[in-house]
Every structure is written in C-alpha cells, then in structure tokens.
Amino acid sequence: MVIIRAARPADLAVLTGLLKTLFGIEADFSFNEALQQQGLRLMLADKRSRLLVAEAEGVVVGMCSGQLTISTAEGGPALLVEDVVVGERWRGQGIGRRLMAALASWARRHQVSRLQLLADRQNVMALDFYRHLGWQGTELICLRRHLDEDEGSPTT
C-alpha cells in the first residue's frame, strides 16, 4: 500500500537521495547535497510551497514539489512543479500519477488555474509520463541566468 502525504523534516535524507537520482538524469543541474537540503528545508517552511512524498512499506519511495507563483496571463496563481521523482524500483505502479494528482488537488485549493513545469528534453520517459497525464508542450523556452555577487542590478 502506498500513501501520499506531506513531507516532514525527518524525510530530508531520503528526499535528498531522490533528488540525486533526478539530477543524475537532468543535464542542466548538478547534485549538491547541502544545496538540495537547503532548498528542501525552504520548501517545507514556505506556505506557498508543497512538498509531497509517496510512502510504501514505511519508506519514502517518491516525491513531488510545487511552488505558487503569480501569473499575469492567468490573472492569478499558477503552480510551478519543481521536482517529480519516483525511486526506480517503484516506477510503473501509478505512484507518480498519484503524487501529481495530490499536488494538483492542493493547487486547486489555492485557486490555481495552471500548472507548469520544466523537463529535460532528453528525458523521454518523463516527457511520455507528462503527456500521458495530459500535459501539453508550449512554444515557450526556458532561459536562465545566475546572478554573481560582484554584479550590480541593472537600473531601469
């Protein structure tokens, strides 16, 4: 039996391990245990974030997370799905689907009208999973820029 529940601070070690698995698949991210634990702690403490786990046989076997943002296009809250990962042994059993459904339910309670996520272009299994759940591609691309401490903010 698998239960979906809110993550707890006691889950941090296993969640960090799941992120190590996920970041091993994604080309744009490198695993850094201290940074990933810091991010997880911040999500646990932030009411605008939701961190869910799937627990089977008393062990956390999967996770997903999301953060509320404000969308001018939607005129209200949107949810950025941050991390979705299920341990390899537990894949193909509907756990990812249940995690995503629970996250969507939380989003609905927060009047979210759109969920969005980033996925690695080469992660065919993940892309197939999302399409199977009804997710659609867009014409948008993701751009990013890291801020240096030495760099000043642009003036407007």
C-alpha positions in Angstrom: 0.0 0.0 0.0 1.3 3.4 -1.0 0.2 6.6 0.9 0.7 10.1 -0.3 1.4 12.6 2.4 3.1 15.9 3.1 6.8 15.7 3.6 8.3 16.1 7.0 11.8 17.3 8.1 12.6 13.7 9.0 12.3 12.8 5.3 15.1 15.1 4.2 17.8 12.5 3.8 15.7 10.2 1.6 14.4 13.2 -0.4 17.9 14.4 -1.0 18.7 10.9 -2.3 15.7 11.1 -4.7 17.0 14.5 -5.9 20.4 12.9 -6.6 18.7 10.4 -8.8 16.7 13.1 -10.6 19.7 15.4 -11.1 21.6 12.4 -12.5 19.1 12.4 -15.4 18.9 16.2 -16.0 21.7 17.8 -18.0 21.2 21.3 -16.5 21.6 20.5 -12.9 24.4 19.1 -10.7 23.8 17.4 -7.4 25.0 19.3 -4.3 23.7 17.7 -1.1 24.0 20.8 1.0 22.2 23.0 -1.6 19.4 20.4 -2.2 18.8 20.0 1.5 18.7 23.8 1.9 16.1 24.0 -0.9 14.0 21.3 0.6 14.1 22.9 4.1 13.0 26.2 2.5 10.1 24.5 0.7 9.0 22.7 3.9 8.9 26.1 5.7 7.1 28.0 3.0 3.3 28.0 2.9 3.4 28.9 -0.8 5.2 25.6 -1.5 4.0 22.0 -1.2 6.3 19.0 -0.9 4.7 15.6 -1.1 6.0 12.1 -0.6 4.9 8.6 -1.5 5.5 6.2 1.2 5.4 2.4 0.8 6.3 -0.2 3.3 7.2 2.6 5.7 9.8 4.1 3.3 9.6 7.2 1.2 9.8 6.0 -2.5 8.8 9.1 -4.4 8.3 12.8 -4.2 7.0 15.9 -6.0 7.0 19.5 -5.2 5.4 22.7 -6.3 5.5 26.4 -5.7 2.9 29.1 -6.1 3.6 31.9 -8.5 1.5 34.8 -9.8 0.6 34.6 -13.4 -0.3 37.8 -15.2 -1.5 35.7 -18.1 -3.9 33.8 -15.8 -4.7 36.8 -13.6 -3.9 34.8 -10.5 -1.9 32.0 -9.0 -0.1 29.3 -11.1 1.9 26.4 -9.8 5.4 25.7 -10.8 6.0 21.9 -10.4 9.6 21.8 -9.3 10.7 18.1 -8.8 8.9 14.8 -9.6 10.8 11.6 -9.0 9.9 8.0 -8.0 12.6 5.5 -7.0 13.5 3.2 -9.8 12.1 0.0 -8.1 8.7 1.7 -7.7 8.2 3.2 -11.2 5.4 2.0 -13.4 3.0 1.4 -10.4 1.0 4.7 -10.6 2.9 6.4 -7.8 4.0 9.4 -10.0 0.4 9.8 -11.2 -0.9 9.8 -7.6 1.7 12.3 -6.5 0.8 14.7 -9.4 -2.9 14.3 -8.6 -2.3 15.2 -5.0 -0.3 18.2 -6.0 -3.0 19.3 -8.4 -5.6 18.9 -5.7 -3.5 21.2 -3.4 -3.2 23.7 -6.2 -7.0 23.7 -6.8 -7.5 24.6 -3.1 -5.2 27.6 -3.7 -7.3 28.7 -6.8 -4.5 27.8 -9.2 -5.7 27.7 -12.8 -2.4 26.5 -14.5 0.3 24.1 -13.6 3.6 24.3 -15.4 6.9 22.5 -15.2 10.3 22.2 -16.9 11.5 18.9 -18.2 14.8 17.8 -19.7 14.4 17.4 -23.4 16.3 14.1 -23.4 14.3 12.5 -20.6 11.9 10.7 -22.9 10.4 8.6 -20.0 9.4 11.8 -18.1 8.1 13.5 -21.2 5.9 10.5 -22.1 4.7 10.4 -18.5 3.6 14.0 -18.6 1.9 13.7 -21.9 0.1 10.6 -20.7 -1.2 12.8 -17.8 -2.5 15.4 -20.3 0.4 17.9 -20.1 1.0 19.9 -23.4 4.1 21.5 -24.8 4.2 25.2 -25.4 6.1 27.5 -27.7 7.9 28.9 -24.8 11.5 28.1 -23.9 13.2 28.4 -20.6 16.1 30.8 -20.2 18.1 31.3 -17.1 20.9 33.4 -15.7 22.8 33.1 -12.5 23.5 36.2 -10.5 27.0 37.0 -9.4 27.6 38.7 -6.1 30.0 41.1 -7.9 27.4 42.1 -10.4 25.2 45.0 -9.8 21.5 45.1 -10.7 20.5 46.7 -13.9 18.9 50.1 -13.5 15.6 50.9 -15.1 
